[in-house]
Amino acid sequence: MKPLIGITMGDAAGISPELVLKAFSSWGLFGKCRPLLIGSRAVMEMYAKKLGISVPFHFVSEPSLAEFKEGTLDVYDMGLVDVGKLRIGVVSPEPGNAAVAYTQEAGRLALADKIDAIVSAPLNKESMRLAGHAFEGATEILATLAGAKRFGMILVLGSMRVMMLTNHMSLRDACAAVTRGKVLSMIELAHDTLRGFGISRPAIAVAGLNPHAGEGGLFGREEVEGSIPAVQDARARGINAIGPVPADVVFVKAKAGEYDLVLAMYHDQANMAAKLLGFGEVVTMLAGLPFIRTSVGHGTAFDIAGKGIAREQNFLLAIEAAIDMALVKRKVS
């Protein structure tokens, strides 16, 4: 049976509804999965009319009523957005709150094994905070819901994968986080995640933080006191950990297939490398959660929302990645 993919609608004021419409109007994904959109009927109908994109919908009040007919997109209508008051391209608490609710509902469905994977359309951090939510993004929403103590984001570019040691924090705080325990914990998380997807002995490279990976302490102590002991600890536990490898070469080697995953030390180190080497086609997935979740490598793009010019390629890649992961997980299980 084709995987059942729960797709969250994201922030109604951004490009997310447009991405959904474009993905399912012309790309034939119905032959690969059973899609269930979790969002708002009113919003999807409004955008379909505004953008002139024809997608046959089947609206349901609960997921069990979805029919998954070929060519028709089932929409679990949770409402929560007043389209009469919606201001496209503007940060606003109502769509921010709705996006959180859609994400939480998808998480509950995944925890109950009612869907095989989650694909998140972009949501907006500022809109969520205006609505009273302190989450950084969908990662934290789902991790909180699942009660995950150790989790992380992996950027996926075909066979190349990059995990972040730290995410949204100052560079000063990110440097302070490069500790033996933190680095070891994330190496173990990466190892367990990749093994769960069928890679028996993944090669995990730890990126250097400082120039030349610290040059033995000459350019900083983070590698000497944090990364090097962590790699040694991991190898003692049978994990194929490598490094730290200088950051100016580690991603090139990964793209050439030398490593299965690179553990980057901070947010922009990971993102700059991934977006340059992946030519912008980046999919994100979460590690450490008891279900599969993928998303796009970009945000809500309020500046182009509602104009019909958003590109859906990354969103399609995120859906296809979720399908592939669900099939691999089913096979491994």
N, C-alpha and C positions, 0 to 999 in steps of 0.2 A: 504494500500500500504506500502511496506517495506521502511524504512527510506533511504534517499539518503545521504550517508556519503562522504564528501569531505576529501580525505587523501592527505596531503602534503608530497612530496618526501624527504624533508629534505636536508641535506648536502650530495652531491654526492660523496665526498671523504671519508665518514664514512660508518657506517654499515646500514644506513637507507634504501638504495635500496635493500639490502639483506633481511632486515626485511619484506619489502613489498612483495618480491618474495616468501619468505617462508610462510608468512601468507596466501597468496592466492593460493599457490600450493597444499596445503594439508589439509586445515582446514574447508572447507565447509561453509565459511561465506557468500557465495552468496545466500544461503537460508534465511539469516537473514537481508540482507541489499542490497541496490544498491550502490556499491562502485564506486567512481570516483577518480582516482589518478591524482593529479595536479603536474606535473613535466616535465621530459625530456624523450622523446622517445629514443634518442640515449643512454642515460645513462642506462635506463632499459634494452634495448636490449644488451648492452655491459655486464652488470652484469649477465643477464640470460645466456649468452653464457659462460662467465668466470666461473660461479659457477655451470653450468650444471643444472639449475633449469628451468623446463618447465612451463611457464604460458602463456596461450593464451591471446594476447593483442588485443585491438581495439583502434587504435590511432585516436584522433579527434582534430580538430583545434579550437573548441569551445565547451563548455559544453553541449549545446543544441543538439549536434550531437551524444551524447552518446546513446548506444542502450540497455545497461544493460542486455545482454544475459547471461543466466545461464552458469557459468564456464569461462566467458571471462571478463578480467579486462579492463574497459574503461580507457584510459589515455588521459587526456587533455594535449597535448604537447605544453609546453611553451618554450621548448629549453633552451637557456641561458648558456649551459655548452658545451664546446668543449672537447669531450672525447679523442681526439688526444693529448690534453695537460693536461688532468686530471691526477693528481698524487694521487693515492689512499693512504689514511692514512696520508696525508700531509695537514697542514693548508694552505689554499689558498683563495684569494679574490673572484675568479670567482664562485666557488660553494657556497661560503658564500653569495654573492649577489643574486644568483639564489634562494637560500633557503628563503631569505627575500621576494623575488618577489612571490614565490609560496604561502607563508603564507599570504601575502597581498591580493593576488587574491582569496584565499579561504575565507578570511574575507569579501571581497566585495560580493562574491557569497552568503555567509551566511546572510549578511545585506540585500540582495535583496530577501531573502527567496528562493533562487534557490537550496540550499542544507539544510539538516536538522541538520547537525552537522559537526564539523571539528575534524579530528584526525591528530595530528602533529607527523611525524617521526622526530627524533632528528636533530637539527641544531647546529652549533658550534659558540660560541660567538666570539672567536678570529678570525675566518674566516670572520664573519660579520664585525668586526671592521676593518680588513684589507681592506674590500670593502668600507669603509667609513660610515658604519651604527653604531650608538651609542647604539642600543637596547641591553638590557641584554639578551633577548630571545624572544620566540614567544609571551609570555605574554604581553610584552611591545609593540611589533609590532601590535598585535590585539587591545590592549587597545587604542593605539594612533589612529588607523584606525577608531575605533568605537567612539572615543571621550569620553571614559569612564573616569570619575573623581575619582571613587572609585572602586578598583578591587583587587583581591587577588587570590592566588593559594591554592587549596585544594588537599591534598593527599588522595586518596581513596584506602582503603584496605577492600573490601567487604562492610560490614556495618559500618566499622570504618572510620572516616574522621578526617583529621587534616588540619587546616588552619594556614598559617603563618601570624603573625602580621607584620613582616618585612622579606625581602628576602635577596638579595645579598648586604650586607654592613658589615662594621666592627662590631665586638661585642660591642665595645664602643658606636658606633652610634645606634646600635640596642637597647641597654639599655636606651639610651636617648630618644628613640622613644616610650617607654612605658608610654604614657601620658593618662590622662583621656579621652580626645577627640579622640585620635587614637584608643584606645582599644574599646571605645563605638562604634565608626564607624565600626570597623571590626566585632564586635558582631552583629550589625544590618545587616551588609552585609551577614554574615553567616546565620542569621535568615531568611532573605528574600530569600536567595538562596535555602535553604532547604525547605522552604514553597513552593517555585516554583516547587519543585519536589515531592510535595504531602505529606510532613511531616507537620502535622497541628500545632504542638507545639514542635518544636525541643529543646532538652536539650543541651545547649552549655556550656561547661566547659572552663574556662580561666585558663591556666597553670600559675603557679608561675614562676617568673624569678629567684628569690633568693632562697637559701636553706630554706626549710620549709615555702615557700611562704612569706619570709621576717620576719616571727615570730613577727608580729605586729610592724615592723619598726626596730627590733633589728639587722637584717641582711640586711638592705637596705630600702630605702624609696619608691622604685618604686611601690610596691603593695599599700602602704598606700596612696600615692598621685595619682597613676594612675589606677591600676587594680580594687581596691576595690570600689572607687567612680564610676568607669565605670560600674561595675556589678550592683551596686545599681541603677544607672540611667537606665540601660537596664531593670531591673526588674520593675521599676516604669512605664516603657512603655509597660509592658505586655510580655516581652521577658523572657523565662525560662533560664536565665543566672546563672551560678554557679561558685563560687570560689572567689579569686584564689585558685586553688588546687595545692599542692606541685607537682612539675614536676616528682618526682620519683614514684608517684602513679597514676597520672591522666591518663596516657596512658594505664596502665593495667586495670583501671576501664572502660575506653572507649572500650577496646577490649572485655571486659566482657559484654558490651551492656548497661552500665550505662548512657552513654552520646551519643548523635547523632554526636557531633563534638567537638573536642578540639581546642581551639585557642592557638597555640604555640607562644612564644614570639620572637623567632629568628629562622633562617634558620636551623642550625644544631640540635637544640632542636627538631624540627619537623621531620627532615629527619632521625636522628639516631633512634628515637622511631618508626617511620613508617617502616623503613627498617628492623629493628630487629624484630618487632612484626608482620610484614607482610612477613617475610622471603624473602625479596627482590622483591616481586611481588607487585609493587606500580604503581598506575595510578594517573596522575595528571589531575585536571580539573580547569577551570577558573571560578571565581565568579565575578559578577558585569558587565558582558558583555551581550549584547542582543542576544547572540547565544550560543550554546553548543560547547565547545572545550575540548578535552581530549588529553593526550599524555602519553609517557612512563616515568618511574621514573629514567631514566639514560640518558647518553649523546651519542655522536657519536662514541665513542670507536675506535679511529683511530688506536690503537695498534693491533686490530684484523680485521680491515676493509679489505675486499676482500679475506679473508681466508676461508670463508664458515662456520665459527664456531659460529657466532652470534646466540643467543637464541631469538626466536620471541615471547615467552610467554607473556612478558609484553606488547608488541605491540598488540597482540591479545586481551588481557584484555582491553587495551585502546579502541580498536574498539568495543568490546562488551559493554563496559561501555557507549560509545557514542550512540550505538543503543538503549540500555535500557533507557538512559536519554531522547533520542528523542521520544521514545514511551510514556514515562511517561509525558513528556511535552505536547505531543499531547493530551493525555487523560485529563490532568489537564486543558488544554486550552479549 
